[in-house]
Amino acid sequence: MPAPPVPTINGKPLDTDCEDDEFTEVSGPVVIAWDAVTRTHSELGDPQDSTDITIINYEVVVEAELEIDGEEFVSILSVILPPGVTTMTIPDEFLAQAEEFKYEVLAREESWNQTAIESCFVLEE
């Protein structure tokens, strides 16, 4: 089981509570970045906290909650990245849909076990 990635958003640390009403504020361009995952999870799987791991890809998922004509929708941007890519810029076209976003960064290893971490952000006005 890979250790979870630890992302930043525009260089700011991740917000640990998406239930909080005060999300990390960022302005465009919005860049999610993380260090390469080089260890196994420190508490899960076997072996624990080992460098014996091969990441095959990362996945970044960004969600925007929308209301259109009184109905609620979730717009999702999901991108799978090769193991050497540890940064992603969210397209302005996606960001134009909403002000608040939830994002998740997943690390997937060769047996397809994966870990993820999620956070939230809001665009500065």
C-alpha positions as CSV (number, residue, x, y, z in Angstrom):
1,M,0.0,0.0,0.0
2,P,1.6,3.3,-1.0
3,A,1.9,6.2,1.4
4,P,-0.5,9.0,0.7
5,P,0.7,11.9,-1.4
6,V,0.9,15.2,0.5
7,P,-0.3,17.9,-1.9
8,T,-0.1,21.7,-1.9
9,I,-2.2,24.1,-3.8
10,N,-0.4,27.1,-5.2
11,G,2.3,26.3,-2.6
12,K,-0.1,26.3,0.3
13,P,-0.6,23.3,2.5
14,L,-3.7,21.2,2.2
15,D,-6.8,22.0,4.1
16,T,-7.4,19.1,6.5
17,D,-11.1,19.6,7.0
18,C,-13.4,20.1,4.0
19,E,-16.4,20.4,6.4
20,D,-14.8,23.7,7.6
21,D,-16.4,26.8,6.1
22,E,-13.0,28.5,5.7
23,F,-11.2,26.8,2.8
24,T,-7.7,27.7,1.6
25,E,-8.0,30.7,-0.7
26,V,-6.1,30.7,-4.0
27,S,-6.0,32.7,-7.2
28,G,-5.3,31.4,-10.7
29,P,-3.5,29.7,-12.1
30,V,-4.3,26.9,-9.6
31,V,-1.5,24.3,-9.4
32,I,-1.8,21.2,-7.3
33,A,1.6,19.7,-6.5
34,W,3.0,16.9,-4.4
35,D,6.3,15.1,-3.7
36,A,6.8,11.7,-5.4
37,V,5.6,8.8,-3.2
38,T,8.6,6.7,-2.5
39,R,7.5,4.7,0.5
40,T,4.8,2.3,1.5
41,H,2.2,3.4,4.0
42,S,3.5,3.7,7.5
43,E,0.5,1.9,9.1
44,L,-1.2,-0.2,6.4
45,G,0.0,-3.1,4.2
46,D,3.1,-5.2,4.3
47,P,5.8,-4.1,4.4
48,Q,5.1,-0.9,6.3
49,D,7.2,2.3,5.7
50,S,9.4,0.6,3.1
51,T,11.0,2.0,0.0
52,D,10.0,-1.2,-1.8
53,I,7.3,0.4,-3.9
54,T,6.7,1.2,-7.5
55,I,4.1,3.9,-8.3
56,I,2.5,3.4,-11.7
57,N,0.4,6.5,-11.8
58,Y,-1.1,9.4,-9.9
59,E,-4.7,10.6,-10.3
60,V,-6.0,14.0,-9.6
61,V,-9.8,14.5,-9.2
62,V,-11.3,17.9,-8.8
63,E,-15.0,18.4,-8.0
64,A,-17.1,21.6,-8.4
65,E,-20.7,21.7,-7.0
66,L,-23.0,23.5,-9.4
67,E,-26.6,24.7,-9.3
68,I,-28.3,25.0,-12.6
69,D,-32.0,26.0,-12.8
70,G,-32.4,25.1,-9.1
71,E,-30.9,21.6,-9.6
72,E,-27.6,20.6,-8.0
73,F,-24.8,18.9,-10.1
74,V,-21.2,17.9,-9.5
75,S,-18.8,18.6,-12.3
76,I,-15.7,16.3,-12.1
77,L,-12.3,16.7,-13.7
78,S,-10.2,13.5,-13.4
79,V,-6.7,13.1,-14.8
80,I,-4.4,10.1,-14.6
81,L,-0.7,11.2,-14.7
82,P,2.4,9.1,-15.2
83,P,4.6,8.4,-12.2
84,G,7.1,11.1,-13.0
85,V,4.5,13.9,-13.0
86,T,3.8,15.4,-9.6
87,T,2.1,18.6,-10.5
88,M,-1.1,19.6,-12.3
89,T,-2.6,23.0,-13.3
90,I,-6.4,23.1,-13.2
91,P,-7.7,24.5,-16.4
92,D,-9.3,28.0,-16.2
93,E,-12.3,26.6,-18.0
94,F,-13.0,24.2,-15.2
95,L,-12.4,26.8,-12.5
96,A,-14.9,29.2,-14.2
97,Q,-17.8,26.9,-13.1
98,A,-17.7,27.5,-9.3
99,E,-15.9,29.2,-6.4
100,E,-15.5,26.2,-4.1
101,F,-13.7,23.0,-5.1
102,K,-12.8,19.6,-3.5
103,Y,-9.7,17.8,-4.8
104,E,-8.1,14.5,-4.3
105,V,-4.7,13.1,-5.2
106,L,-4.3,9.4,-5.5
107,A,-1.1,7.3,-5.6
108,R,-1.4,3.9,-7.3
109,E,1.2,1.2,-7.1
110,E,1.8,-1.7,-9.4
111,S,-0.7,-4.1,-7.7
112,W,-3.3,-1.3,-8.2
113,N,-3.5,-0.7,-4.4
114,Q,-3.9,3.0,-3.9
115,T,-4.1,5.7,-1.3
116,A,-5.6,9.1,-1.6
117,I,-5.8,12.4,0.3
118,E,-8.5,15.0,-0.2
119,S,-8.7,18.7,0.5
120,C,-10.7,21.8,-0.6
121,F,-10.0,25.3,-1.8
122,V,-11.9,28.4,-2.8
123,L,-11.0,30.9,-5.5
124,E,-10.2,34.4,-4.2
125,E,-12.5,37.1,-5.3
